Amino acid sequence: MKPGFVLDSSVLAKLWLKDEPGSQAASAIVDQARNGRWRLHAPAIFQHEVCNLLSRAARSPVGGLRTPRLSAAQAKAAVEEL
């Protein structure tokens, strides 16, 4: 049986929020799971949490930025990828 991990929503959100610390590690985790190295599990509210994170990133400038971290189109594409 393959080892499994419970995926936190903040880890998955890093796939789209490339300026987040740890975004490369998050990509590696998901890529290795896609390649069959391990299984990923998520809590029941996982999709809601990720959608909330992406929605906030598309609406709110952070840390002195003048524009949101994601465009509405990028956030929509990320949600569809879930």
C-alpha positions as CSV (number, residue, x, y, z in Angstrom):
1,M,0.0,0.0,0.0
2,K,1.3,3.5,-0.9
3,P,1.9,6.0,1.9
4,G,-0.7,8.7,2.1
5,F,-0.8,12.2,3.3
6,V,-3.7,14.5,4.3
7,L,-3.4,17.6,2.2
8,D,-4.0,21.0,3.7
9,S,-5.8,23.6,1.6
10,S,-3.0,26.1,2.1
11,V,-0.6,23.6,0.5
12,L,-2.8,23.1,-2.6
13,A,-3.4,26.9,-2.9
14,K,0.4,27.3,-3.3
15,L,0.1,25.7,-6.7
16,W,-1.5,28.9,-8.0
17,L,0.0,31.4,-5.5
18,K,3.6,31.1,-6.8
19,D,4.8,34.0,-4.5
20,E,4.0,31.9,-1.4
21,P,6.9,30.3,0.4
22,G,6.9,26.6,-0.2
23,S,5.1,26.8,-3.6
24,Q,7.8,24.7,-5.2
25,A,7.6,22.0,-2.5
26,A,3.8,22.0,-2.9
27,S,4.1,21.4,-6.6
28,A,6.5,18.6,-6.0
29,I,4.1,16.9,-3.6
30,V,1.2,17.1,-6.0
31,D,3.4,16.0,-9.0
32,Q,4.6,12.9,-7.1
33,A,1.1,12.0,-6.1
34,R,0.0,12.3,-9.7
35,N,2.8,10.0,-10.7
36,G,1.6,7.4,-8.2
37,R,4.3,7.7,-5.5
38,W,1.7,8.3,-2.8
39,R,-2.0,9.0,-2.2
40,L,-3.4,12.3,-1.1
41,H,-6.4,12.6,1.1
42,A,-8.3,15.7,2.0
43,P,-10.9,16.7,4.7
44,A,-14.5,17.1,3.6
45,I,-14.4,20.9,3.6
46,F,-11.2,20.9,1.6
47,Q,-12.7,22.3,-1.7
48,H,-14.5,25.1,0.2
49,E,-11.3,26.1,1.9
50,V,-9.3,26.2,-1.3
51,C,-12.1,28.1,-3.1
52,N,-12.1,30.7,-0.3
53,L,-8.3,31.1,-0.4
54,L,-8.4,31.6,-4.2
55,S,-11.4,33.9,-4.0
56,R,-9.5,36.1,-1.5
57,A,-6.4,36.1,-3.6
58,A,-8.4,37.3,-6.6
59,R,-10.1,40.1,-4.6
60,S,-7.6,41.5,-2.2
61,P,-4.3,43.2,-2.8
62,V,-1.7,42.0,-0.2
63,G,1.4,43.6,1.3
64,G,1.3,46.9,-0.6
65,L,0.5,45.3,-4.0
66,R,-1.9,47.4,-6.0
67,T,-3.5,44.5,-7.8
68,P,-4.8,41.2,-6.5
69,R,-2.5,38.1,-6.5
70,L,-4.7,36.3,-9.0
71,S,-7.0,37.5,-11.8
72,A,-10.6,36.4,-11.7
73,A,-9.8,34.2,-14.7
74,Q,-6.9,32.6,-12.9
75,A,-9.0,31.9,-9.9
76,K,-11.8,30.4,-12.0
77,A,-9.3,28.1,-13.8
78,A,-7.8,27.0,-10.5
79,V,-11.3,26.1,-9.1
80,E,-12.1,24.2,-12.2
81,E,-8.8,22.3,-11.9
82,L,-9.9,21.1,-8.4
